[in-house]
């Protein structure tokens, strides 16, 4: 959450910073601001709302070759101009942007800033005010920064500029993502490489509790003790065209349409010379040696993990549990003797999941991360990584990363089953190819999905998805998609649970959508749908060709029963998309949400 950019060089900083912020707006869009440094001092511009509002506020006559910027997702204080970043010290000398949460900011304020009047309600302002106080006490700026960060408890990624030094941007990081990019005669700072692909693809990873002194001709990385850290830059393997909408009206629609290609990308990425799926031998051994798998995830990734449990137990015969990261972190269950932890995160920066990763690594347990971002924190800190190969996902509501997670979990399950010499007739490459074809059929049914969204969701207050078995897990994701972007109160339920309480919420016209792709429970879920129809529900069925009846509204092309969640995901994503459009909601940037959840 929140996005940071910085630039120092010979070109005008303003357009580079604004373009970087636009690329990071998926991380937060409550407010935004930039600070531009030139010979006249530091010029700070802040505005509530989107980057476009900030751009309108900036004095276009202000020219600077150094600056920092921020797009905010509010944690401390309301989303307004006063709480927007950059924050300045009392004298105005220092300007700072921050992503993260400072847990002990109140104690620091009471101990170090008793005589300083704070302007904002944020924890961030405490950092910049403390730096100025330490400088007043006689410290050099870098020393004051290191001293301040050594006292801070929590997560942070920061960029700091000094009005008395137009040659330096100071950077610090702990738990929150931040990169420093290297150019020819300039250097940049960014929360995500995609923000600065317009100018460079060479980036340095910054580790926890490190600071960086960034000048236009040099990048110096140090730990909090002041020791220089030497490492080589990496090349960001991203195509700038991948992060553009092209002719699409929204990123979400583009990313839904990309799912067939993602399935094929995954096959290509994991297909060995033998023509079969071949995972890293260390990953095979780690799963083979485990007596139980623990999948840790949040939100959409949690729902993918629930499907993964079915795959890992059904195909690989490995007992598997799925846990919400934020609950597991504070309420760890009794573990088996030889657990293996699998962390699922689109961004690889999810704070709740990282908290669990830190805990289990201290206990000495092996870990695997499934992520879309190579070099992300969870990928870097886990023992092994399985990449999703989904390409950049910009829309806040995840679509292609969700199906990619399920596909990669399928590969893992089949590979482990093969390694364990378990008999199965599951040709995963063939089956995923069929999934890709089925997805292509479904993404072309946009007119049908728009029509159904109008019939079921345009004016309603709440809605329900029901299913049984693996369909129930898809229902949970379908409901999340709908509530995320259309703000309809939606819930996914196991069909048999309706009569145990939820059916009391059914009113005349309440939408109830059943997912019925599993033949062994097809009769049961249809019976559940008749129960709610008898009470006035507006019902809809999403079925597979093998389970379909004549009046079913959406019929999915036939795929293997293990992989029905991959094709069922497409229509529910499109239904949510069109429901949001019809209700005039911001599809790509739903209120109160951000793409990368980097605070607990």
Secondary structure, DSSP 8 states (H G I E B T S, - for coil): --EEEEEESSS-HHHHHHHHHHHHGGG--SEEEEEEEETTEEEEEEEES-HHHHHHHS-TT---SEEEEEEE--SSS-SSTTTSS-EE-TTS-EEEEEES-BTTHHHHHHHH-TT----SS-SHHHHHHHHHHHHHTT--HHHHHHHHHHH--B-EEEEEEETTEEEEEEEEEEBS--EEEE-SS-EEEESSGGGSTTT--EEEE--TTEEEEE-SS-EEEEETT--EE----EE----GGGGS-TT-S-HHHHHHHTHHHHHHHHHHHHB-TTSSB---HHHHHHHHH-SEEEEEE-HHHHHHHHHHHHHHHHTS---EEEEEHHHHTTS-----TTEEEEEEESSS--HHHHHHHHHHHHTT-EEEEEESSTT-HHHHHSSEEEE-------SSS-SHHHHHHHHHHHHHHHHHHHHTT------HHHHHHHHHHHHHHHHT-HHHHHHHHHHHHSS-SEEEEEESTHHHHHHHHHHHHHHHHH--EEEEEEGGGGGGTGGGG--TT-EEEEEE--GGGHHHHHHHHHHHHTTT-EEEEEEETTT--TT-SEEE----GGGHHHHHHHHHHHHHHHHHHHTT--SSS-TT--SS----
